[in-house]
Amino acid sequence: MNRTPVFRRLTINDVDEILHVEYASFTSPWNRDAFVRELTMNPYAIYIGGELDKKIVAYGGMWIVIDEAHITNIAVLPGYRGLKIGEQLMMKMMETMIVKGVKKATLEVRVSNIVAQNMYRKFGFKNGGIRKSYYTDNYEDALVMWVNLK
């Protein structure tokens, strides 16, 4: 069994697999319509997936507007966590940003999600502020993180 994921840009044909990862990963997941809109109607959206064992086991989404990127979501199926797939996915996303001329990137992460925060710090993200009661499932605060790429 190959342990090195293959990363590729996701399309509307991948929605079912994206939803599988999304629903396994988040307590307040995006619905099908949200992903359909992202993949078909949002000209700023780029989604990258990681395939392993012939299925999408991770995905990340971002919006690139002029020279700034906003990471909308990153998720890895629970059974594939701890294999550094999230880091590999983040590397592919950062490479895409650089190719697209992004100078700054931002994201929000739950204040309780220390594992994700630590991964983002490996890529140079720094704390930028707090969004109070950002998450609608439990009103947890979000930590806003930023990185300068140029």
MDTraj code that builds the backbone (N, CA, C; nanometers):
import mdtraj as md
import numpy as np

residues = "MET ASN ARG THR PRO VAL PHE ARG ARG LEU THR ILE ASN ASP VAL ASP GLU ILE LEU HIS VAL GLU TYR ALA SER PHE THR SER PRO TRP ASN ARG ASP ALA PHE VAL ARG GLU LEU THR MET ASN PRO TYR ALA ILE TYR ILE GLY GLY GLU LEU ASP LYS LYS ILE VAL ALA TYR GLY GLY MET TRP ILE VAL ILE ASP GLU ALA HIS ILE THR ASN ILE ALA VAL LEU PRO GLY TYR ARG GLY LEU LYS ILE GLY GLU GLN LEU MET MET LYS MET MET GLU THR MET ILE VAL LYS GLY VAL LYS LYS ALA THR LEU GLU VAL ARG VAL SER ASN ILE VAL ALA GLN ASN MET TYR ARG LYS PHE GLY PHE LYS ASN GLY GLY ILE ARG LYS SER TYR TYR THR ASP ASN TYR GLU ASP ALA LEU VAL MET TRP VAL ASN LEU LYS".split()
xyz = np.array([
    [0.0851, -0.1189, 0.0000],
    [0.0000, 0.0000, 0.0000],
    [0.0889, 0.1242, 0.0000],
    [0.0635, 0.2132, -0.0937],
    [0.1417, 0.3363, -0.1078],
    [0.1051, 0.4349, 0.0031],
    [0.2037, 0.4898, 0.0721],
    [0.1798, 0.5865, 0.1804],
    [0.2084, 0.7288, 0.1382],
    [0.2409, 0.7510, 0.0104],
    [0.2659, 0.8854, -0.0384],
    [0.1446, 0.9315, -0.1175],
    [0.0722, 1.0298, -0.0680],
    [-0.0467, 1.0749, -0.1406],
    [-0.0109, 1.1427, -0.2728],
    [-0.1040, 1.1355, -0.3648],
    [-0.0956, 1.2097, -0.4898],
    [-0.1885, 1.3289, -0.4725],
    [-0.1375, 1.4475, -0.4996],
    [-0.2161, 1.5698, -0.4832],
    [-0.2574, 1.6218, -0.6199],
    [-0.3818, 1.6700, -0.6263],
    [-0.4326, 1.7246, -0.7516],
    [-0.5419, 1.8260, -0.7226],
    [-0.5686, 1.9091, -0.8224],
    [-0.6780, 2.0054, -0.8118],
    [-0.8099, 1.9292, -0.8179],
    [-0.9015, 1.9647, -0.7292],
    [-1.0303, 1.8966, -0.7225],
    [-1.1317, 1.9644, -0.8142],
    [-1.2299, 1.8858, -0.8576],
    [-1.3347, 1.9352, -0.9464],
    [-1.4710, 1.8969, -0.8895],
    [-1.5742, 1.9389, -0.9586],
    [-1.7114, 1.9069, -0.9201],
    [-1.7320, 1.7551, -0.9097],
    [-1.6568, 1.6776, -0.9860],
    [-1.6689, 1.5310, -0.9820],
    [-1.6210, 1.4722, -0.8494],
    [-1.5524, 1.5505, -0.7683],
    [-1.4975, 1.5030, -0.6417],
    [-1.5853, 1.5367, -0.5214],
    [-1.7007, 1.5978, -0.5429],
    [-1.7812, 1.6481, -0.4311],
    [-1.8168, 1.5381, -0.3310],
    [-1.8573, 1.4211, -0.3768],
    [-1.8947, 1.3145, -0.2823],
    [-1.7791, 1.2784, -0.1896],
    [-1.6591, 1.2678, -0.2458],
    [-1.5439, 1.2327, -0.1630],
    [-1.5029, 1.3483, -0.0712],
    [-1.5145, 1.4707, -0.1205],
    [-1.4865, 1.5868, -0.0354],
    [-1.5821, 1.5860, 0.0840],
    [-1.7100, 1.5622, 0.0570],
    [-1.8096, 1.5597, 0.1641],
    [-1.7809, 1.4498, 0.2655],
    [-1.7318, 1.3366, 0.2188],
    [-1.6971, 1.2274, 0.3104],
    [-1.5897, 1.2739, 0.4101],
    [-1.4870, 1.3406, 0.3590],
    [-1.3804, 1.3931, 0.4457],
    [-1.4360, 1.5029, 0.5361],
    [-1.5153, 1.5920, 0.4789],
    [-1.5723, 1.7045, 0.5530],
    [-1.6572, 1.6568, 0.6714],
    [-1.7488, 1.5637, 0.6461],
    [-1.8399, 1.5184, 0.7517],
    [-1.7681, 1.4360, 0.8580],
    [-1.6590, 1.3698, 0.8200],
    [-1.5806, 1.2929, 0.9171],
    [-1.4912, 1.3829, 1.0013],
    [-1.4718, 1.5078, 0.9564],
    [-1.3723, 1.5948, 1.0193],
    [-1.4287, 1.7072, 1.1045],
    [-1.5481, 1.7563, 1.0717],
    [-1.5963, 1.8778, 1.1362],
    [-1.7319, 1.8584, 1.2029],
    [-1.7500, 1.9255, 1.3161],
    [-1.8788, 1.9201, 1.3861],
    [-1.9815, 2.0105, 1.3202],
    [-1.9353, 2.1057, 1.2411],
    [-2.0248, 2.1966, 1.1699],
    [-1.9829, 2.1973, 1.0217],
    [-2.0060, 2.0851, 0.9521],
    [-1.9534, 2.0724, 0.8158],
    [-2.0290, 2.1575, 0.7143],
    [-1.9576, 2.1908, 0.6073],
    [-2.0213, 2.2555, 0.4936],
    [-2.1100, 2.1525, 0.4249],
    [-2.2155, 2.1985, 0.3579],
    [-2.3042, 2.1065, 0.2879],
    [-2.2657, 2.0957, 0.1400],
    [-2.3324, 2.0066, 0.0704],
    [-2.3047, 1.9813, -0.0711],
    [-2.3131, 2.1099, -0.1538],
    [-2.4184, 2.1890, -0.1313],
    [-2.4363, 2.3117, -0.2096],
    [-2.3183, 2.4065, -0.1950],
    [-2.2633, 2.4138, -0.0758],
    [-2.1482, 2.5027, -0.0538],
    [-2.0301, 2.4597, -0.1408],
    [-2.0036, 2.3296, -0.1445],
    [-1.8907, 2.2818, -0.2254],
    [-1.9202, 2.2926, -0.3747],
    [-2.0434, 2.2670, -0.4140],
    [-2.0789, 2.2829, -0.5553],
    [-2.0560, 2.4275, -0.5981],
    [-2.1003, 2.5222, -0.5161],
    [-2.0784, 2.6642, -0.5476],
    [-1.9289, 2.6964, -0.5547],
    [-1.8539, 2.6463, -0.4582],
    [-1.7098, 2.6732, -0.4569],
    [-1.6427, 2.6223, -0.5845],
    [-1.6796, 2.5023, -0.6266],
    [-1.6115, 2.4381, -0.7392],
    [-1.6650, 2.4798, -0.8761],
    [-1.7804, 2.5422, -0.8800],
    [-1.8371, 2.5774, -1.0108],
    [-1.8609, 2.7267, -1.0291],
    [-1.8779, 2.8015, -0.9208],
    [-1.9182, 2.9413, -0.9352],
    [-1.8200, 3.0415, -0.8750],
    [-1.7306, 2.9979, -0.7886],
    [-1.6394, 3.0907, -0.7230],
    [-1.5079, 3.0970, -0.8013],
    [-1.4843, 3.2047, -0.8753],
    [-1.3629, 3.2120, -0.9571],
    [-1.2342, 3.2242, -0.8741],
    [-1.2477, 3.2531, -0.7460],
    [-1.1310, 3.2693, -0.6592],
    [-1.0916, 3.1391, -0.5878],
    [-1.1786, 3.0394, -0.5920],
    [-1.1587, 2.9171, -0.5136],
    [-1.0688, 2.8172, -0.5855],
    [-0.9794, 2.7594, -0.5081],
    [-0.8944, 2.6491, -0.5540],
    [-0.9002, 2.5427, -0.4450],
    [-0.9315, 2.4206, -0.4843],
    [-0.9361, 2.3077, -0.3914],
    [-0.8378, 2.2018, -0.4373],
    [-0.7592, 2.1534, -0.3426],
    [-0.6584, 2.0523, -0.3706],
    [-0.6891, 1.9312, -0.2836],
    [-0.6818, 1.8139, -0.3438],
    [-0.7074, 1.6910, -0.2698],
    [-0.5864, 1.6010, -0.2683],
    [-0.5779, 1.5202, -0.1641],
    [-0.4741, 1.4194, -0.1530],
    [-0.5370, 1.2817, -0.1641],
    [-0.4908, 1.2035, -0.2597],
    [-0.5430, 1.0683, -0.2807],
    [-0.4444, 0.9647, -0.2291],
    [-0.4986, 0.8681, -0.1599],
    [-0.4215, 0.7565, -0.1065],
    [-0.5156, 0.6372, -0.1081],
    [-0.4638, 0.5227, -0.1411],
    [-0.5492, 0.4032, -0.1472],
    [-0.6669, 0.4261, -0.2424],
    [-0.6427, 0.5014, -0.3499],
    [-0.7414, 0.5288, -0.4554],
    [-0.8647, 0.6052, -0.4079],
    [-0.8478, 0.6844, -0.3010],
    [-0.9587, 0.7686, -0.2562],
    [-0.9030, 0.8982, -0.1997],
    [-0.9876, 1.0006, -0.2006],
    [-0.9468, 1.1285, -0.1428],
    [-0.9506, 1.1147, 0.0084],
    [-0.8364, 1.1362, 0.0699],
    [-0.8254, 1.1240, 0.2155],
    [-0.8020, 1.2585, 0.2824],
    [-0.7789, 1.3616, 0.1995],
    [-0.7555, 1.4951, 0.2538],
    [-0.7885, 1.5967, 0.1455],
    [-0.8293, 1.7149, 0.1898],
    [-0.8499, 1.8227, 0.0939],
    [-0.8274, 1.9551, 0.1650],
    [-0.7958, 2.0538, 0.0845],
    [-0.7826, 2.1897, 0.1349],
    [-0.8389, 2.2862, 0.0336],
    [-0.9003, 2.3912, 0.0846],
    [-0.9574, 2.4931, -0.0031],
    [-0.9025, 2.6295, 0.0312],
    [-0.8948, 2.7138, -0.0701],
    [-0.8503, 2.8511, -0.0483],
    [-0.9115, 2.9411, -0.1536],
    [-0.9208, 3.0664, -0.1184],
    [-0.9610, 3.1710, -0.2119],
    [-0.8389, 3.2577, -0.2353],
    [-0.8084, 3.2809, -0.3612],
    [-0.6985, 3.3715, -0.3952],
    [-0.7585, 3.4921, -0.4652],
    [-0.7424, 3.6076, -0.4007],
    [-0.7929, 3.7331, -0.4543],
    [-0.6733, 3.8276, -0.4668],
    [-0.6407, 3.8596, -0.5893],
    [-0.5254, 3.9422, -0.6241],
    [-0.3999, 3.8781, -0.5649],
    [-0.3452, 3.9334, -0.4560],
    [-0.2211, 3.8779, -0.4008],
    [-0.2383, 3.8269, -0.2576],
    [-0.3623, 3.7986, -0.2199],
    [-0.3878, 3.7428, -0.0863],
    [-0.4657, 3.6129, -0.0970],
    [-0.4348, 3.5210, -0.0081],
    [-0.5067, 3.3934, -0.0027],
    [-0.5732, 3.3799, 0.1329],
    [-0.6917, 3.3246, 0.1296],
    [-0.7627, 3.2893, 0.2531],
    [-0.7874, 3.1391, 0.2483],
    [-0.7267, 3.0671, 0.3424],
    [-0.7487, 2.9225, 0.3502],
    [-0.8837, 2.9010, 0.4162],
    [-0.9739, 2.8375, 0.3429],
    [-1.1103, 2.8183, 0.3910],
    [-1.1253, 2.6917, 0.4732],
    [-1.0568, 2.5856, 0.4326],
    [-1.0665, 2.4605, 0.5067],
    [-0.9536, 2.3658, 0.4691],
    [-0.9154, 2.2869, 0.5666],
    [-0.8188, 2.1787, 0.5479],
    [-0.8694, 2.0642, 0.6342],
    [-0.8765, 1.9459, 0.5750],
    [-0.9255, 1.8305, 0.6505],
    [-0.8565, 1.7031, 0.6031],
    [-0.8347, 1.6135, 0.6982],
    [-0.7784, 1.4812, 0.6705],
    [-0.8715, 1.3796, 0.7357],
    [-0.9056, 1.2751, 0.6609],
    [-0.9893, 1.1692, 0.7190],
    [-0.9262, 1.1186, 0.8482],
    [-1.0051, 1.0961, 0.9520],
    [-0.9496, 1.0534, 1.0812],
    [-0.8553, 0.9333, 1.0728],
    [-0.8856, 0.8354, 0.9926],
    [-0.8000, 0.7168, 0.9831],
    [-0.6656, 0.7410, 0.9183],
    [-0.6471, 0.8588, 0.8605],
    [-0.5221, 0.8912, 0.7910],
    [-0.4447, 1.0028, 0.8606],
    [-0.4912, 1.0445, 0.9756],
    [-0.4204, 1.1492, 1.0492],
    [-0.2938, 1.0915, 1.1114],
    [-0.1969, 1.1770, 1.1348],
    [-0.0706, 1.1330, 1.1937],
    [0.0296, 1.0833, 1.0911],
    [-0.0067, 1.0863, 0.9637],
    [0.0830, 1.0408, 0.8565],
    [0.1488, 1.1573, 0.7837],
    [0.1326, 1.2785, 0.8370],
    [0.1889, 1.4018, 0.7794],
    [0.1224, 1.4395, 0.6463],
    [0.0038, 1.3844, 0.6189],
    [-0.0682, 1.4195, 0.4961],
    [-0.1126, 1.5650, 0.5014],
    [-0.1549, 1.6119, 0.6176],
    [-0.1942, 1.7517, 0.6319],
    [-0.0788, 1.8456, 0.5983],
    [0.0407, 1.8113, 0.6440],
    [0.1578, 1.8947, 0.6135],
    [0.1894, 1.8913, 0.4648],
    [0.1800, 1.7729, 0.4041],
    [0.2066, 1.7631, 0.2607],
    [0.1035, 1.8431, 0.1810],
    [-0.0217, 1.8363, 0.2232],
    [-0.1278, 1.9135, 0.1584],
    [-0.1014, 2.0630, 0.1738],
    [-0.0650, 2.1037, 0.2932],
    [-0.0358, 2.2452, 0.3181],
    [0.0798, 2.2917, 0.2291],
    [0.1800, 2.2076, 0.2117],
    [0.2933, 2.2410, 0.1248],
    [0.2445, 2.2628, -0.0190],
    [0.1567, 2.1765, -0.0674],
    [0.1025, 2.1918, -0.2031],
    [0.0209, 2.3208, -0.2143],
    [-0.0541, 2.3516, -0.1111],
    [-0.1330, 2.4744, -0.1122],
    [-0.0415, 2.5966, -0.1143],
    [0.0628, 2.5943, -0.0338],
    [0.1566, 2.7069, -0.0290],
    [0.2288, 2.7221, -0.1642],
    [0.2664, 2.6086, -0.2255],
    [0.3302, 2.6136, -0.3574],
    [0.2361, 2.6773, -0.4591],
    [0.1087, 2.6412, -0.4534],
    [0.0092, 2.6988, -0.5434],
    [-0.0019, 2.8485, -0.5217],
    [-0.0036, 2.8910, -0.3961],
    [-0.0108, 3.0340, -0.3657],
    [0.1069, 3.1085, -0.4264],
    [0.2251, 3.0546, -0.4104],
    [0.3456, 3.1217, -0.4602],
    [0.3400, 3.1338, -0.6123],
    [0.3003, 3.0250, -0.6799],
    [0.2880, 3.0279, -0.8260],
    [0.1869, 3.1339, -0.8700],
    [0.0811, 3.1528, -0.7908],
    [-0.0246, 3.2493, -0.8240],
    [0.0088, 3.3917, -0.7790],
    [0.1273, 3.4120, -0.7224],
    [0.1697, 3.5468, -0.6849],
    [0.1163, 3.5972, -0.5521],
    [0.0748, 3.5061, -0.4662],
    [0.0217, 3.5457, -0.3353],
    [0.1345, 3.6008, -0.2485],
    [0.1062, 3.7136, -0.1816],
    [0.2035, 3.7754, -0.0913],
    [0.1713, 3.7484, 0.0549],
    [0.0427, 3.7302, 0.0861],
    [-0.0019, 3.7072, 0.2245],
    [-0.1098, 3.6011, 0.2236],
    [-0.1125, 3.5206, 0.3285],
    [-0.2195, 3.4220, 0.3436],
    [-0.2711, 3.4272, 0.4867],
    [-0.3986, 3.3972, 0.5010],
    [-0.4620, 3.3982, 0.6316],
    [-0.5543, 3.2779, 0.6451],
    [-0.5891, 3.2493, 0.7687],
    [-0.6837, 3.1428, 0.7998],
    [-0.7368, 3.1635, 0.9402],
    [-0.8461, 3.0947, 0.9706],
    [-0.8968, 3.0886, 1.1077],
    [-0.8876, 2.9441, 1.1535],
    [-0.8564, 2.9266, 1.2798],
    [-0.8470, 2.7933, 1.3391],
    [-0.9039, 2.8008, 1.4807],
    [-0.9692, 2.6953, 1.5218],
    [-1.0236, 2.6928, 1.6581],
    [-0.9117, 2.7147, 1.7592],
    [-0.9397, 2.7934, 1.8623],
    [-0.8377, 2.8182, 1.9644],
    [-0.7977, 2.6878, 2.0336],
    [-0.8863, 2.5885, 2.0334],
    [-0.8554, 2.4608, 2.0982],
    [-0.7777, 2.3650, 2.0077],
    [-0.7639, 2.3963, 1.8797],
    [-0.6999, 2.3043, 1.7851],
    [-0.5493, 2.3316, 1.7788],
    [-0.4820, 2.2884, 1.8828],
    [-0.3382, 2.3130, 1.8963],
    [-0.2585, 2.2368, 1.7899],
    [-0.3018, 2.1166, 1.7538],
    [-0.2319, 2.0380, 1.6514],
    [-0.2272, 2.1159, 1.5202],
    [-0.3412, 2.1692, 1.4780],
    [-0.3453, 2.2467, 1.3536],
    [-0.2623, 2.3746, 1.3664],
    [-0.2751, 2.4435, 1.4785],
    [-0.1979, 2.5669, 1.4977],
    [-0.0482, 2.5392, 1.4862],
    [-0.0035, 2.4307, 1.5462],
    [0.1390, 2.3959, 1.5399],
    [0.1822, 2.3671, 1.3960],
    [0.0954, 2.2992, 1.3189],
    [0.1292, 2.2735, 1.1794],
    [0.1396, 2.4051, 1.1028],
    [0.0441, 2.4954, 1.1223],
    [0.0479, 2.6228, 1.0517],
    [0.1736, 2.7008, 1.0873],
    [0.2150, 2.6957, 1.2133],
    [0.3373, 2.7663, 1.2545],
    [0.4597, 2.7122, 1.1806],
    [0.4605, 2.5826, 1.1488],
    [0.5723, 2.5256, 1.0717],
    [0.5846, 2.5920, 0.9351],
    [0.4747, 2.6454, 0.8849],
    [0.4739, 2.7116, 0.7550],
    [0.4858, 2.8639, 0.7677],
    [0.5195, 2.9108, 0.8879],
    [0.5445, 3.0528, 0.9083],
    [0.4246, 3.1349, 0.9520],
    [0.3092, 3.0713, 0.9725],
    [0.1919, 3.1462, 1.0172],
    [0.2131, 3.1957, 1.1595],
    [0.1676, 3.3192, 1.1819],
    [0.1769, 3.3807, 1.3145],
    [0.0381, 3.4227, 1.3598],
    [0.0216, 3.4309, 1.4916],
    [-0.1064, 3.4745, 1.5475],
    [-0.1352, 3.6177, 1.5053],
    [-0.2610, 3.6423, 1.4633],
    [-0.2980, 3.7756, 1.4193],
    [-0.4122, 3.8370, 1.4981],
    [-0.4853, 3.7557, 1.5713],
    [-0.5980, 3.8088, 1.6473],
    [-0.6984, 3.6995, 1.6773],
    [-0.8057, 3.7370, 1.7419],
    [-0.9108, 3.6434, 1.7826],
    [-1.0434, 3.6904, 1.7232],
    [-1.1179, 3.5986, 1.6666],
    [-1.2562, 3.6256, 1.6263],
    [-1.3444, 3.5590, 1.7310],
    [-1.4090, 3.6406, 1.8113],
    [-1.4921, 3.5917, 1.9218],
    [-1.6129, 3.5128, 1.8693],
    [-1.6384, 3.3986, 1.9328],
    [-1.7575, 3.3164, 1.9045],
    [-1.7732, 3.2864, 1.7558],
    [-1.6641, 3.2616, 1.6874],
    [-1.6630, 3.2441, 1.5419],
    [-1.7346, 3.1173, 1.4963],
    [-1.7175, 3.0097, 1.5694],
    [-1.7733, 2.8800, 1.5274],
    [-1.9161, 2.8654, 1.5785],
    [-2.0067, 2.8384, 1.4857],
    [-2.1495, 2.8391, 1.5197],
    [-2.1948, 2.7152, 1.5961],
    [-2.1165, 2.6067, 1.5933],
    [-2.1611, 2.4852, 1.6636],
    [-2.1494, 2.4994, 1.8151],
    [-2.0436, 2.5681, 1.8609],
    [-2.0258, 2.5825, 2.0060],
    [-1.9771, 2.7225, 2.0468],
    [-1.9756, 2.8143, 1.9497],
    [-1.9346, 2.9538, 1.9731],
    [-1.7915, 2.9675, 2.0228],
    [-1.7094, 2.8708, 1.9865],
    [-1.5678, 2.8793, 2.0202],
    [-1.5030, 2.9926, 1.9414],
    [-1.4040, 3.0556, 2.0030],
    [-1.3288, 3.1607, 1.9359],
    [-1.2388, 3.1004, 1.8284],
    [-1.2094, 3.1811, 1.7274],
    [-1.1138, 3.1431, 1.6240],
    [-0.9879, 3.2270, 1.6406],
    [-0.8751, 3.1625, 1.6258],
    [-0.7476, 3.2313, 1.6186],
    [-0.7234, 3.2636, 1.4712],
    [-0.7010, 3.3898, 1.4408],
    [-0.6670, 3.4313, 1.3046],
    [-0.5156, 3.4236, 1.2935],
    [-0.4681, 3.3574, 1.1877],
    [-0.3243, 3.3455, 1.1659],
    [-0.2911, 3.4002, 1.0272],
    [-0.1722, 3.4602, 1.0161],
    [-0.1249, 3.5204, 0.8920],
    [0.0158, 3.4750, 0.8613],
    [0.0497, 3.4739, 0.7324],
    [0.1881, 3.4528, 0.6912],
    [0.2164, 3.5453, 0.5731],
    [0.3360, 3.6004, 0.5705],
    [0.3841, 3.6779, 0.4555],
    [0.4681, 3.5840, 0.3697],
    [0.4348, 3.5768, 0.2418],
    [0.5067, 3.4872, 0.1516],
    [0.6132, 3.5586, 0.0700],
    [0.6049, 3.6907, 0.0605],
    [0.7041, 3.7667, -0.0177],
    [0.7528, 3.8844, 0.0621],
])
top = md.Topology()
chain = top.add_chain()
for i, resn in enumerate(residues, 1):
    res = top.add_residue(resn, chain, resSeq=i)
    for name in ("N", "CA", "C"):
        top.add_atom(name, md.element.get_by_symbol(name[0]), res)
traj = md.Trajectory(xyz[None], top)
